[in-house]
């Protein structure tokens, strides 16, 4: 399933506002991983969806960040189908999965970067295949 957001833009100022509203420790985590999503390609667009900074390939969502009281989720719209050799993904939803991150908790950064890059590449491939 592809979640499409035609209002996604290159840089949404609402995301900077959202980040600024988070406690410092959580903001640092959310900013780091959302910036990783932004760097996936020139076609990455973004918006706030369900009060979550959301990254898209064009208008098709592939990942998001969300902050809670004591942790940040890095989530994937197609996470149920992502290859996860680092076993970072959590959740039981039909489509979505997330990685739970908190201040002072180590994460395999290489594995999380790979998940983000794979989610981006998978969405890009799905969009290309749907046009063929």
Backbone as XML, in Angstrom:
<?xml version="1.0"?>
<chain id="A" units="angstrom">
  <residue number="1" name="UNK">
    <atom name="N" x="0.836" y="-1.176" z="0.000"/>
    <atom name="CA" x="0.000" y="0.000" z="0.000"/>
    <atom name="C" x="0.882" y="1.241" z="0.000"/>
  </residue>
  <residue number="2" name="UNK">
    <atom name="N" x="0.570" y="2.194" z="-0.839"/>
    <atom name="CA" x="1.320" y="3.441" z="-0.915"/>
    <atom name="C" x="0.452" y="4.561" z="-0.345"/>
  </residue>
  <residue number="3" name="UNK">
    <atom name="N" x="0.996" y="5.250" z="0.660"/>
    <atom name="CA" x="0.327" y="6.416" z="1.232"/>
    <atom name="C" x="0.817" y="7.643" z="0.486"/>
  </residue>
  <residue number="4" name="UNK">
    <atom name="N" x="-0.097" y="8.343" z="-0.176"/>
    <atom name="CA" x="0.277" y="9.500" z="-0.996"/>
    <atom name="C" x="-0.150" y="10.800" z="-0.337"/>
  </residue>
  <residue number="5" name="UNK">
    <atom name="N" x="0.755" y="11.772" z="-0.396"/>
    <atom name="CA" x="0.514" y="13.084" z="0.186"/>
    <atom name="C" x="0.893" y="14.150" z="-0.829"/>
  </residue>
  <residue number="6" name="UNK">
    <atom name="N" x="-0.060" y="14.565" z="-1.664"/>
    <atom name="CA" x="0.248" y="15.531" z="-2.726"/>
    <atom name="C" x="0.686" y="16.901" z="-2.210"/>
  </residue>
  <residue number="7" name="UNK">
    <atom name="N" x="0.512" y="17.168" z="-0.912"/>
    <atom name="CA" x="0.946" y="18.454" z="-0.367"/>
    <atom name="C" x="2.391" y="18.430" z="0.143"/>
  </residue>
  <residue number="8" name="UNK">
    <atom name="N" x="3.095" y="17.308" z="-0.020"/>
    <atom name="CA" x="4.492" y="17.224" z="0.407"/>
    <atom name="C" x="5.330" y="18.224" z="-0.382"/>
  </residue>
  <residue number="9" name="UNK">
    <atom name="N" x="6.280" y="18.850" z="0.300"/>
    <atom name="CA" x="7.135" y="19.883" z="-0.301"/>
    <atom name="C" x="8.604" y="19.571" z="-0.014"/>
  </residue>
  <residue number="10" name="UNK">
    <atom name="N" x="9.485" y="20.271" z="-0.699"/>
    <atom name="CA" x="10.932" y="20.055" z="-0.527"/>
    <atom name="C" x="11.342" y="20.249" z="0.938"/>
  </residue>
  <residue number="11" name="UNK">
    <atom name="N" x="10.978" y="21.352" z="1.547"/>
    <atom name="CA" x="11.246" y="21.611" z="2.962"/>
    <atom name="C" x="10.010" y="22.278" z="3.567"/>
  </residue>
  <residue number="12" name="UNK">
    <atom name="N" x="9.417" y="21.602" z="4.525"/>
    <atom name="CA" x="8.206" y="22.107" z="5.173"/>
    <atom name="C" x="8.600" y="22.831" z="6.459"/>
  </residue>
  <residue number="13" name="UNK">
    <atom name="N" x="8.356" y="24.146" z="6.551"/>
    <atom name="CA" x="8.726" y="24.887" z="7.764"/>
    <atom name="C" x="8.009" y="24.378" z="9.014"/>
  </residue>
  <residue number="14" name="UNK">
    <atom name="N" x="6.895" y="23.702" z="8.843"/>
    <atom name="CA" x="6.171" y="23.147" z="9.993"/>
    <atom name="C" x="7.008" y="22.081" z="10.704"/>
  </residue>
  <residue number="15" name="UNK">
    <atom name="N" x="7.940" y="21.456" z="9.987"/>
    <atom name="CA" x="8.781" y="20.434" z="10.611"/>
    <atom name="C" x="9.772" y="21.079" z="11.583"/>
  </residue>
  <residue number="16" name="UNK">
    <atom name="N" x="10.332" y="22.214" z="11.210"/>
    <atom name="CA" x="11.229" y="22.929" z="12.133"/>
    <atom name="C" x="10.458" y="23.361" z="13.377"/>
  </residue>
  <residue number="17" name="UNK">
    <atom name="N" x="9.228" y="23.788" z="13.200"/>
    <atom name="CA" x="8.390" y="24.161" z="14.342"/>
    <atom name="C" x="8.150" y="22.950" z="15.231"/>
  </residue>
  <residue number="18" name="UNK">
    <atom name="N" x="7.797" y="21.817" z="14.626"/>
    <atom name="CA" x="7.559" y="20.584" z="15.384"/>
    <atom name="C" x="8.810" y="20.191" z="16.169"/>
  </residue>
  <residue number="19" name="UNK">
    <atom name="N" x="9.955" y="20.215" z="15.506"/>
    <atom name="CA" x="11.207" y="19.852" z="16.173"/>
    <atom name="C" x="11.464" y="20.773" z="17.362"/>
  </residue>
  <residue number="20" name="UNK">
    <atom name="N" x="11.214" y="22.069" z="17.174"/>
    <atom name="CA" x="11.441" y="23.040" z="18.241"/>
    <atom name="C" x="10.547" y="22.844" z="19.453"/>
  </residue>
  <residue number="21" name="UNK">
    <atom name="N" x="9.465" y="22.134" z="19.286"/>
    <atom name="CA" x="8.535" y="21.881" z="20.397"/>
    <atom name="C" x="8.919" y="20.656" z="21.223"/>
  </residue>
  <residue number="22" name="UNK">
    <atom name="N" x="9.923" y="19.907" z="20.791"/>
    <atom name="CA" x="10.314" y="18.674" z="21.483"/>
    <atom name="C" x="11.374" y="18.973" z="22.545"/>
  </residue>
  <residue number="23" name="UNK">
    <atom name="N" x="11.373" y="18.202" z="23.629"/>
    <atom name="CA" x="12.453" y="18.350" z="24.619"/>
    <atom name="C" x="13.810" y="18.129" z="23.949"/>
  </residue>
  <residue number="24" name="UNK">
    <atom name="N" x="14.834" y="18.798" z="24.443"/>
    <atom name="CA" x="16.154" y="18.788" z="23.799"/>
    <atom name="C" x="16.658" y="17.393" z="23.442"/>
  </residue>
  <residue number="25" name="UNK">
    <atom name="N" x="16.609" y="16.461" z="24.394"/>
    <atom name="CA" x="17.168" y="15.123" z="24.146"/>
    <atom name="C" x="16.405" y="14.400" z="23.041"/>
  </residue>
  <residue number="26" name="UNK">
    <atom name="N" x="15.084" y="14.541" z="23.027"/>
    <atom name="CA" x="14.285" y="13.883" z="21.990"/>
    <atom name="C" x="14.428" y="14.596" z="20.655"/>
  </residue>
  <residue number="27" name="UNK">
    <atom name="N" x="14.508" y="15.926" z="20.687"/>
    <atom name="CA" x="14.680" y="16.699" z="19.447"/>
    <atom name="C" x="15.967" y="16.276" z="18.743"/>
  </residue>
  <residue number="28" name="UNK">
    <atom name="N" x="17.045" y="16.098" z="19.498"/>
    <atom name="CA" x="18.323" y="15.707" z="18.895"/>
    <atom name="C" x="18.194" y="14.373" z="18.166"/>
  </residue>
  <residue number="29" name="UNK">
    <atom name="N" x="17.489" y="13.439" z="18.766"/>
    <atom name="CA" x="17.294" y="12.128" z="18.138"/>
    <atom name="C" x="16.425" y="12.266" z="16.886"/>
  </residue>
  <residue number="30" name="UNK">
    <atom name="N" x="15.293" y="12.964" z="17.019"/>
    <atom name="CA" x="14.371" y="13.122" z="15.887"/>
    <atom name="C" x="15.037" y="13.854" z="14.725"/>
  </residue>
  <residue number="31" name="UNK">
    <atom name="N" x="15.763" y="14.918" z="15.029"/>
    <atom name="CA" x="16.432" y="15.681" z="13.964"/>
    <atom name="C" x="17.476" y="14.826" z="13.242"/>
  </residue>
  <residue number="32" name="UNK">
    <atom name="N" x="18.248" y="14.087" z="14.009"/>
    <atom name="CA" x="19.298" y="13.265" z="13.402"/>
    <atom name="C" x="18.702" y="12.303" z="12.379"/>
  </residue>
  <residue number="33" name="UNK">
    <atom name="N" x="17.647" y="11.590" z="12.764"/>
    <atom name="CA" x="17.121" y="10.560" z="11.891"/>
    <atom name="C" x="16.243" y="11.133" z="10.792"/>
  </residue>
  <residue number="34" name="UNK">
    <atom name="N" x="15.564" y="12.259" z="11.041"/>
    <atom name="CA" x="14.812" y="12.873" z="9.943"/>
    <atom name="C" x="15.772" y="13.444" z="8.903"/>
  </residue>
  <residue number="35" name="UNK">
    <atom name="N" x="16.881" y="14.010" z="9.366"/>
    <atom name="CA" x="17.898" y="14.495" z="8.415"/>
    <atom name="C" x="18.458" y="13.348" z="7.579"/>
  </residue>
  <residue number="36" name="UNK">
    <atom name="N" x="18.605" y="12.170" z="8.156"/>
    <atom name="CA" x="19.049" y="10.997" z="7.395"/>
    <atom name="C" x="18.046" y="10.683" z="6.291"/>
  </residue>
  <residue number="37" name="UNK">
    <atom name="N" x="16.765" y="10.772" z="6.602"/>
    <atom name="CA" x="15.732" y="10.556" z="5.585"/>
    <atom name="C" x="15.837" y="11.602" z="4.481"/>
  </residue>
  <residue number="38" name="UNK">
    <atom name="N" x="16.017" y="12.852" z="4.858"/>
    <atom name="CA" x="16.117" y="13.938" z="3.875"/>
    <atom name="C" x="17.266" y="13.716" z="2.893"/>
  </residue>
  <residue number="39" name="UNK">
    <atom name="N" x="18.343" y="13.134" z="3.368"/>
    <atom name="CA" x="19.541" y="12.949" z="2.533"/>
    <atom name="C" x="19.454" y="11.752" z="1.589"/>
  </residue>
  <residue number="40" name="UNK">
    <atom name="N" x="18.365" y="11.029" z="1.615"/>
    <atom name="CA" x="18.248" y="9.836" z="0.763"/>
    <atom name="C" x="18.267" y="10.167" z="-0.727"/>
  </residue>
  <residue number="41" name="UNK">
    <atom name="N" x="17.749" y="11.316" z="-1.139"/>
    <atom name="CA" x="17.728" y="11.660" z="-2.556"/>
    <atom name="C" x="17.122" y="13.028" z="-2.801"/>
  </residue>
  <residue number="42" name="UNK">
    <atom name="N" x="17.361" y="13.543" z="-3.991"/>
    <atom name="CA" x="16.835" y="14.860" z="-4.365"/>
    <atom name="C" x="15.315" y="14.874" z="-4.486"/>
  </residue>
  <residue number="43" name="UNK">
    <atom name="N" x="14.717" y="13.693" z="-4.589"/>
    <atom name="CA" x="13.266" y="13.612" z="-4.739"/>
    <atom name="C" x="12.534" y="13.468" z="-3.400"/>
  </residue>
  <residue number="44" name="UNK">
    <atom name="N" x="13.258" y="13.563" z="-2.281"/>
    <atom name="CA" x="12.609" y="13.477" z="-0.969"/>
    <atom name="C" x="11.813" y="14.759" z="-0.720"/>
  </residue>
  <residue number="45" name="UNK">
    <atom name="N" x="10.579" y="14.566" z="-0.353"/>
    <atom name="CA" x="9.673" y="15.656" z="0.021"/>
    <atom name="C" x="9.179" y="15.360" z="1.429"/>
  </residue>
  <residue number="46" name="UNK">
    <atom name="N" x="8.554" y="16.347" z="2.077"/>
    <atom name="CA" x="8.164" y="16.167" z="3.466"/>
    <atom name="C" x="6.912" y="16.951" z="3.807"/>
  </residue>
  <residue number="47" name="UNK">
    <atom name="N" x="6.325" y="16.567" z="4.915"/>
    <atom name="CA" x="5.167" y="17.264" z="5.457"/>
    <atom name="C" x="4.921" y="16.743" z="6.859"/>
  </residue>
  <residue number="48" name="UNK">
    <atom name="N" x="4.047" y="17.434" z="7.569"/>
    <atom name="CA" x="3.550" y="16.925" z="8.840"/>
    <atom name="C" x="2.277" y="16.150" z="8.525"/>
  </residue>
  <residue number="49" name="UNK">
    <atom name="N" x="2.252" y="14.874" z="8.925"/>
    <atom name="CA" x="1.060" y="14.034" z="8.759"/>
    <atom name="C" x="0.785" y="13.376" z="10.108"/>
  </residue>
  <residue number="50" name="UNK">
    <atom name="N" x="-0.429" y="13.497" z="10.593"/>
    <atom name="CA" x="-0.794" y="12.961" z="11.916"/>
    <atom name="C" x="0.179" y="13.449" z="12.991"/>
  </residue>
  <residue number="51" name="UNK">
    <atom name="N" x="0.553" y="14.726" z="12.902"/>
    <atom name="CA" x="1.483" y="15.370" z="13.836"/>
    <atom name="C" x="2.842" y="14.678" z="13.870"/>
  </residue>
  <residue number="52" name="UNK">
    <atom name="N" x="3.264" y="14.130" z="12.733"/>
    <atom name="CA" x="4.566" y="13.463" z="12.633"/>
    <atom name="C" x="5.299" y="13.972" z="11.395"/>
  </residue>
  <residue number="53" name="UNK">
    <atom name="N" x="6.542" y="14.418" z="11.540"/>
    <atom name="CA" x="7.335" y="14.720" z="10.357"/>
    <atom name="C" x="7.453" y="13.456" z="9.497"/>
  </residue>
  <residue number="54" name="UNK">
    <atom name="N" x="7.041" y="13.586" z="8.243"/>
    <atom name="CA" x="6.939" y="12.445" z="7.333"/>
    <atom name="C" x="7.769" y="12.712" z="6.087"/>
  </residue>
  <residue number="55" name="UNK">
    <atom name="N" x="8.581" y="11.724" z="5.706"/>
    <atom name="CA" x="9.425" y="11.827" z="4.513"/>
    <atom name="C" x="8.810" y="11.002" z="3.394"/>
  </residue>
  <residue number="56" name="UNK">
    <atom name="N" x="8.832" y="11.569" z="2.186"/>
    <atom name="CA" x="8.211" y="10.946" z="1.019"/>
    <atom name="C" x="9.203" y="10.888" z="-0.138"/>
  </residue>
  <residue number="57" name="UNK">
    <atom name="N" x="8.993" y="9.936" z="-1.027"/>
    <atom name="CA" x="9.619" y="9.946" z="-2.346"/>
    <atom name="C" x="8.574" y="10.612" z="-3.226"/>
  </residue>
  <residue number="58" name="UNK">
    <atom name="N" x="8.829" y="11.856" z="-3.613"/>
    <atom name="CA" x="7.780" y="12.617" z="-4.288"/>
    <atom name="C" x="6.627" y="12.813" z="-3.321"/>
  </residue>
  <residue number="59" name="UNK">
    <atom name="N" x="5.494" y="12.188" z="-3.628"/>
    <atom name="CA" x="4.344" y="12.306" z="-2.717"/>
    <atom name="C" x="4.045" y="11.002" z="-1.978"/>
  </residue>
  <residue number="60" name="UNK">
    <atom name="N" x="4.914" y="10.003" z="-2.093"/>
    <atom name="CA" x="4.679" y="8.685" z="-1.501"/>
    <atom name="C" x="5.511" y="8.513" z="-0.226"/>
  </residue>
  <residue number="61" name="UNK">
    <atom name="N" x="4.839" y="8.407" z="0.912"/>
    <atom name="CA" x="5.508" y="8.337" z="2.211"/>
    <atom name="C" x="6.321" y="7.060" z="2.363"/>
  </residue>
  <residue number="62" name="UNK">
    <atom name="N" x="7.530" y="7.209" z="2.909"/>
    <atom name="CA" x="8.342" y="6.028" z="3.202"/>
    <atom name="C" x="8.756" y="5.957" z="4.666"/>
  </residue>
  <residue number="63" name="UNK">
    <atom name="N" x="8.841" y="7.082" z="5.378"/>
    <atom name="CA" x="9.286" y="7.034" z="6.768"/>
    <atom name="C" x="8.841" y="8.278" z="7.526"/>
  </residue>
  <residue number="64" name="UNK">
    <atom name="N" x="8.932" y="8.197" z="8.847"/>
    <atom name="CA" x="8.544" y="9.327" z="9.700"/>
    <atom name="C" x="9.308" y="9.249" z="11.012"/>
  </residue>
  <residue number="65" name="UNK">
    <atom name="N" x="9.263" y="10.346" z="11.767"/>
    <atom name="CA" x="9.708" y="10.340" z="13.156"/>
    <atom name="C" x="8.543" y="10.816" z="14.008"/>
  </residue>
  <residue number="66" name="UNK">
    <atom name="N" x="8.521" y="10.379" z="15.250"/>
    <atom name="CA" x="7.518" y="10.839" z="16.199"/>
    <atom name="C" x="8.134" y="10.826" z="17.586"/>
  </residue>
  <residue number="67" name="UNK">
    <atom name="N" x="7.809" y="11.823" z="18.395"/>
    <atom name="CA" x="8.350" y="11.920" z="19.749"/>
    <atom name="C" x="7.249" y="11.643" z="20.761"/>
  </residue>
  <residue number="68" name="UNK">
    <atom name="N" x="7.622" y="10.919" z="21.799"/>
    <atom name="CA" x="6.721" y="10.593" z="22.895"/>
    <atom name="C" x="7.313" y="11.168" z="24.180"/>
  </residue>
  <residue number="69" name="UNK">
    <atom name="N" x="6.864" y="10.748" z="25.306"/>
    <atom name="CA" x="7.349" y="11.300" z="26.570"/>
    <atom name="C" x="8.832" y="11.029" z="26.785"/>
  </residue>
  <residue number="70" name="UNK">
    <atom name="N" x="9.277" y="9.817" z="26.512"/>
    <atom name="CA" x="10.656" y="9.453" z="26.814"/>
    <atom name="C" x="11.383" y="8.769" z="25.659"/>
  </residue>
  <residue number="71" name="UNK">
    <atom name="N" x="10.770" y="8.749" z="24.475"/>
    <atom name="CA" x="11.439" y="8.106" z="23.342"/>
    <atom name="C" x="10.966" y="8.697" z="22.020"/>
  </residue>
  <residue number="72" name="UNK">
    <atom name="N" x="11.690" y="8.346" z="20.978"/>
    <atom name="CA" x="11.364" y="8.737" z="19.604"/>
    <atom name="C" x="11.188" y="7.457" z="18.801"/>
  </residue>
  <residue number="73" name="UNK">
    <atom name="N" x="10.188" y="7.443" z="17.951"/>
    <atom name="CA" x="10.041" y="6.351" z="16.990"/>
    <atom name="C" x="10.530" y="6.824" z="15.631"/>
  </residue>
  <residue number="74" name="UNK">
    <atom name="N" x="11.300" y="5.990" z="14.979"/>
    <atom name="CA" x="11.613" y="6.146" z="13.560"/>
    <atom name="C" x="10.773" y="5.073" z="12.887"/>
  </residue>
  <residue number="75" name="UNK">
    <atom name="N" x="9.770" y="5.516" z="12.122"/>
    <atom name="CA" x="8.807" y="4.576" z="11.574"/>
    <atom name="C" x="8.869" y="4.461" z="10.070"/>
  </residue>
  <residue number="76" name="UNK">
    <atom name="N" x="8.345" y="3.332" z="9.593"/>
    <atom name="CA" x="8.392" y="3.008" z="8.170"/>
    <atom name="C" x="7.013" y="2.584" z="7.699"/>
  </residue>
  <residue number="77" name="UNK">
    <atom name="N" x="6.505" y="3.263" z="6.677"/>
    <atom name="CA" x="5.167" y="2.973" z="6.161"/>
    <atom name="C" x="5.084" y="1.571" z="5.578"/>
  </residue>
  <residue number="78" name="UNK">
    <atom name="N" x="6.148" y="1.080" z="4.985"/>
    <atom name="CA" x="6.174" y="-0.281" z="4.460"/>
    <atom name="C" x="7.061" y="-1.180" z="5.308"/>
  </residue>
  <residue number="79" name="UNK">
    <atom name="N" x="7.152" y="-0.887" z="6.576"/>
    <atom name="CA" x="8.070" y="-1.578" z="7.461"/>
    <atom name="C" x="7.847" y="-3.070" z="7.596"/>
  </residue>
  <residue number="80" name="UNK">
    <atom name="N" x="6.607" y="-3.518" z="7.430"/>
    <atom name="CA" x="6.317" y="-4.948" z="7.559"/>
    <atom name="C" x="7.037" y="-5.754" z="6.483"/>
  </residue>
  <residue number="81" name="UNK">
    <atom name="N" x="7.414" y="-5.106" z="5.394"/>
    <atom name="CA" x="8.078" y="-5.802" z="4.290"/>
    <atom name="C" x="9.566" y="-5.495" z="4.205"/>
  </residue>
  <residue number="82" name="UNK">
    <atom name="N" x="10.078" y="-4.650" z="5.110"/>
    <atom name="CA" x="11.501" y="-4.305" z="5.075"/>
    <atom name="C" x="12.354" y="-5.466" z="5.572"/>
  </residue>
  <residue number="83" name="UNK">
    <atom name="N" x="13.448" y="-5.694" z="4.880"/>
    <atom name="CA" x="14.438" y="-6.654" z="5.365"/>
    <atom name="C" x="15.137" y="-6.010" z="6.558"/>
  </residue>
  <residue number="84" name="UNK">
    <atom name="N" x="15.223" y="-6.713" z="7.674"/>
    <atom name="CA" x="15.730" y="-6.146" z="8.924"/>
    <atom name="C" x="16.749" y="-7.086" z="9.576"/>
  </residue>
  <residue number="85" name="UNK">
    <atom name="N" x="17.935" y="-7.235" z="8.966"/>
    <atom name="CA" x="18.917" y="-8.167" z="9.535"/>
    <atom name="C" x="19.379" y="-7.752" z="10.928"/>
  </residue>
  <residue number="86" name="UNK">
    <atom name="N" x="19.294" y="-6.458" z="11.265"/>
    <atom name="CA" x="19.689" y="-5.995" z="12.592"/>
    <atom name="C" x="18.610" y="-6.177" z="13.640"/>
  </residue>
  <residue number="87" name="UNK">
    <atom name="N" x="17.453" y="-6.653" z="13.224"/>
    <atom name="CA" x="16.320" y="-6.928" z="14.113"/>
    <atom name="C" x="15.958" y="-5.720" z="14.976"/>
  </residue>
  <residue number="88" name="UNK">
    <atom name="N" x="15.869" y="-4.557" z="14.319"/>
    <atom name="CA" x="15.534" y="-3.323" z="15.021"/>
    <atom name="C" x="14.037" y="-3.037" z="15.038"/>
  </residue>
  <residue number="89" name="UNK">
    <atom name="N" x="13.324" y="-3.518" z="14.031"/>
    <atom name="CA" x="11.921" y="-3.140" z="13.862"/>
    <atom name="C" x="11.026" y="-3.751" z="14.924"/>
  </residue>
  <residue number="90" name="UNK">
    <atom name="N" x="10.064" y="-2.928" z="15.361"/>
    <atom name="CA" x="9.055" y="-3.353" z="16.316"/>
    <atom name="C" x="7.680" y="-3.085" z="15.719"/>
  </residue>
  <residue number="91" name="UNK">
    <atom name="N" x="6.678" y="-3.738" z="16.274"/>
    <atom name="CA" x="5.299" y="-3.512" z="15.851"/>
    <atom name="C" x="4.711" y="-4.731" z="15.185"/>
  </residue>
  <residue number="92" name="UNK">
    <atom name="N" x="3.399" y="-4.741" z="15.136"/>
    <atom name="CA" x="2.682" y="-5.885" z="14.571"/>
    <atom name="C" x="1.637" y="-5.450" z="13.549"/>
  </residue>
  <residue number="93" name="UNK">
    <atom name="N" x="1.673" y="-4.190" z="13.130"/>
    <atom name="CA" x="0.698" y="-3.707" z="12.169"/>
    <atom name="C" x="0.828" y="-4.395" z="10.822"/>
  </residue>
  <residue number="94" name="UNK">
    <atom name="N" x="-0.228" y="-4.285" z="10.037"/>
    <atom name="CA" x="-0.247" y="-4.932" z="8.731"/>
    <atom name="C" x="0.816" y="-4.355" z="7.789"/>
  </residue>
  <residue number="95" name="UNK">
    <atom name="N" x="1.102" y="-3.049" z="7.903"/>
    <atom name="CA" x="2.048" y="-2.399" z="7.004"/>
    <atom name="C" x="3.239" y="-1.758" z="7.724"/>
  </residue>
  <residue number="96" name="UNK">
    <atom name="N" x="2.972" y="-1.090" z="8.814"/>
    <atom name="CA" x="3.975" y="-0.231" z="9.436"/>
    <atom name="C" x="4.781" y="-0.942" z="10.517"/>
  </residue>
  <residue number="97" name="UNK">
    <atom name="N" x="6.020" y="-0.466" z="10.684"/>
    <atom name="CA" x="6.902" y="-0.889" z="11.764"/>
    <atom name="C" x="7.702" y="0.342" z="12.198"/>
  </residue>
  <residue number="98" name="UNK">
    <atom name="N" x="8.316" y="0.251" z="13.367"/>
    <atom name="CA" x="9.103" y="1.373" z="13.873"/>
    <atom name="C" x="10.303" y="0.864" z="14.672"/>
  </residue>
  <residue number="99" name="UNK">
    <atom name="N" x="11.239" y="1.777" z="14.877"/>
    <atom name="CA" x="12.384" y="1.548" z="15.743"/>
    <atom name="C" x="12.246" y="2.551" z="16.884"/>
  </residue>
  <residue number="100" name="UNK">
    <atom name="N" x="12.291" y="2.060" z="18.104"/>
    <atom name="CA" x="12.124" y="2.889" z="19.292"/>
    <atom name="C" x="13.500" y="3.311" z="19.796"/>
  </residue>
  <residue number="101" name="UNK">
    <atom name="N" x="13.711" y="4.633" z="19.925"/>
    <atom name="CA" x="15.000" y="5.190" z="20.337"/>
    <atom name="C" x="14.803" y="6.100" z="21.543"/>
  </residue>
  <residue number="102" name="UNK">
    <atom name="N" x="15.714" y="6.038" z="22.472"/>
    <atom name="CA" x="15.619" y="6.917" z="23.636"/>
    <atom name="C" x="16.977" y="7.468" z="24.017"/>
  </residue>
  <residue number="103" name="UNK">
    <atom name="N" x="16.973" y="8.576" z="24.746"/>
    <atom name="CA" x="18.239" y="9.140" z="25.219"/>
    <atom name="C" x="18.987" y="8.109" z="26.065"/>
  </residue>
  <residue number="104" name="UNK">
    <atom name="N" x="20.271" y="7.971" z="25.797"/>
    <atom name="CA" x="21.089" y="7.061" z="26.568"/>
    <atom name="C" x="20.978" y="5.601" z="26.168"/>
  </residue>
  <residue number="105" name="UNK">
    <atom name="N" x="20.180" y="5.304" z="25.148"/>
    <atom name="CA" x="20.059" y="3.920" z="24.678"/>
    <atom name="C" x="20.801" y="3.791" z="23.351"/>
  </residue>
  <residue number="106" name="UNK">
    <atom name="N" x="21.670" y="2.829" z="23.283"/>
    <atom name="CA" x="22.439" y="2.611" z="22.056"/>
    <atom name="C" x="21.563" y="1.977" z="20.986"/>
  </residue>
  <residue number="107" name="UNK">
    <atom name="N" x="21.857" y="2.327" z="19.749"/>
    <atom name="CA" x="21.207" y="1.707" z="18.606"/>
    <atom name="C" x="22.297" y="1.397" z="17.594"/>
  </residue>
  <residue number="108" name="UNK">
    <atom name="N" x="22.103" y="0.365" z="16.831"/>
    <atom name="CA" x="23.025" y="0.044" z="15.753"/>
    <atom name="C" x="22.773" y="1.062" z="14.642"/>
  </residue>
  <residue number="109" name="UNK">
    <atom name="N" x="23.569" y="2.131" z="14.643"/>
    <atom name="CA" x="23.315" y="3.229" z="13.707"/>
    <atom name="C" x="23.436" y="2.778" z="12.253"/>
  </residue>
  <residue number="110" name="UNK">
    <atom name="N" x="24.386" y="1.915" z="11.960"/>
    <atom name="CA" x="24.527" y="1.436" z="10.582"/>
    <atom name="C" x="23.278" y="0.678" z="10.142"/>
  </residue>
  <residue number="111" name="UNK">
    <atom name="N" x="22.732" y="-0.143" z="11.043"/>
    <atom name="CA" x="21.525" y="-0.902" z="10.713"/>
    <atom name="C" x="20.334" y="0.028" z="10.504"/>
  </residue>
  <residue number="112" name="UNK">
    <atom name="N" x="20.226" y="1.087" z="11.308"/>
    <atom name="CA" x="19.103" y="2.016" z="11.144"/>
    <atom name="C" x="19.257" y="2.834" z="9.862"/>
  </residue>
  <residue number="113" name="UNK">
    <atom name="N" x="20.454" y="3.256" z="9.564"/>
    <atom name="CA" x="20.690" y="3.959" z="8.291"/>
    <atom name="C" x="20.312" y="3.049" z="7.127"/>
  </residue>
  <residue number="114" name="UNK">
    <atom name="N" x="20.698" y="1.795" z="7.209"/>
    <atom name="CA" x="20.351" y="0.845" z="6.147"/>
    <atom name="C" x="18.836" y="0.689" z="6.027"/>
  </residue>
  <residue number="115" name="UNK">
    <atom name="N" x="18.118" y="0.615" z="7.143"/>
    <atom name="CA" x="16.649" y="0.526" z="7.082"/>
    <atom name="C" x="16.054" y="1.739" z="6.374"/>
  </residue>
  <residue number="116" name="UNK">
    <atom name="N" x="16.527" y="2.933" z="6.732"/>
    <atom name="CA" x="16.013" y="4.157" z="6.116"/>
    <atom name="C" x="16.308" y="4.160" z="4.618"/>
  </residue>
  <residue number="117" name="UNK">
    <atom name="N" x="17.542" y="3.852" z="4.249"/>
    <atom name="CA" x="17.914" y="3.840" z="2.830"/>
    <atom name="C" x="17.153" y="2.766" z="2.059"/>
  </residue>
  <residue number="118" name="UNK">
    <atom name="N" x="16.913" y="1.629" z="2.694"/>
    <atom name="CA" x="16.165" y="0.553" z="2.046"/>
    <atom name="C" x="14.709" y="0.939" z="1.869"/>
  </residue>
  <residue number="119" name="UNK">
    <atom name="N" x="14.118" y="1.565" z="2.878"/>
    <atom name="CA" x="12.719" y="2.017" z="2.767"/>
    <atom name="C" x="12.574" y="3.014" z="1.620"/>
  </residue>
  <residue number="120" name="UNK">
    <atom name="N" x="13.537" y="3.929" z="1.512"/>
    <atom name="CA" x="13.538" y="4.900" z="0.413"/>
    <atom name="C" x="13.654" y="4.184" z="-0.940"/>
  </residue>
  <residue number="121" name="UNK">
    <atom name="N" x="14.629" y="3.304" z="-1.059"/>
    <atom name="CA" x="14.849" y="2.592" z="-2.329"/>
    <atom name="C" x="13.660" y="1.713" z="-2.693"/>
  </residue>
  <residue number="122" name="UNK">
    <atom name="N" x="13.070" y="1.052" z="-1.704"/>
    <atom name="CA" x="11.895" y="0.208" z="-1.964"/>
    <atom name="C" x="10.730" y="1.040" z="-2.491"/>
  </residue>
  <residue number="123" name="UNK">
    <atom name="N" x="10.513" y="2.226" z="-1.886"/>
    <atom name="CA" x="9.410" y="3.079" z="-2.343"/>
    <atom name="C" x="9.709" y="3.597" z="-3.746"/>
  </residue>
  <residue number="124" name="UNK">
    <atom name="N" x="10.924" y="3.986" z="-3.986"/>
    <atom name="CA" x="11.302" y="4.477" z="-5.313"/>
    <atom name="C" x="11.058" y="3.390" z="-6.363"/>
  </residue>
  <residue number="125" name="UNK">
    <atom name="N" x="11.435" y="2.152" z="-6.031"/>
    <atom name="CA" x="11.238" y="1.013" z="-6.944"/>
    <atom name="C" x="9.735" y="0.740" z="-7.140"/>
  </residue>
  <residue number="126" name="UNK">
    <atom name="N" x="8.966" y="0.787" z="-6.068"/>
    <atom name="CA" x="7.515" y="0.549" z="-6.171"/>
    <atom name="C" x="6.851" y="1.587" z="-7.068"/>
  </residue>
  <residue number="127" name="UNK">
    <atom name="N" x="7.279" y="2.827" z="-6.950"/>
    <atom name="CA" x="6.711" y="3.891" z="-7.785"/>
    <atom name="C" x="7.081" y="3.677" z="-9.255"/>
  </residue>
  <residue number="128" name="UNK">
    <atom name="N" x="8.332" y="3.290" z="-9.500"/>
    <atom name="CA" x="8.779" y="3.027" z="-10.873"/>
    <atom name="C" x="8.002" y="1.850" z="-11.464"/>
  </residue>
  <residue number="129" name="UNK">
    <atom name="N" x="7.858" y="0.769" z="-10.675"/>
    <atom name="CA" x="7.145" y="-0.405" z="-11.143"/>
    <atom name="C" x="5.674" y="-0.114" z="-11.436"/>
  </residue>
  <residue number="130" name="UNK">
    <atom name="N" x="5.085" y="0.790" z="-10.663"/>
    <atom name="CA" x="3.664" y="1.090" z="-10.868"/>
    <atom name="C" x="3.443" y="1.904" z="-12.139"/>
  </residue>
  <residue number="131" name="UNK">
    <atom name="N" x="4.498" y="2.545" z="-12.633"/>
    <atom name="CA" x="4.402" y="3.325" z="-13.883"/>
    <atom name="C" x="4.674" y="2.468" z="-15.106"/>
  </residue>
  <residue number="132" name="UNK">
    <atom name="N" x="5.308" y="1.311" z="-14.884"/>
    <atom name="CA" x="5.699" y="0.461" z="-16.015"/>
    <atom name="C" x="4.516" y="-0.243" z="-16.646"/>
  </residue>
</chain>
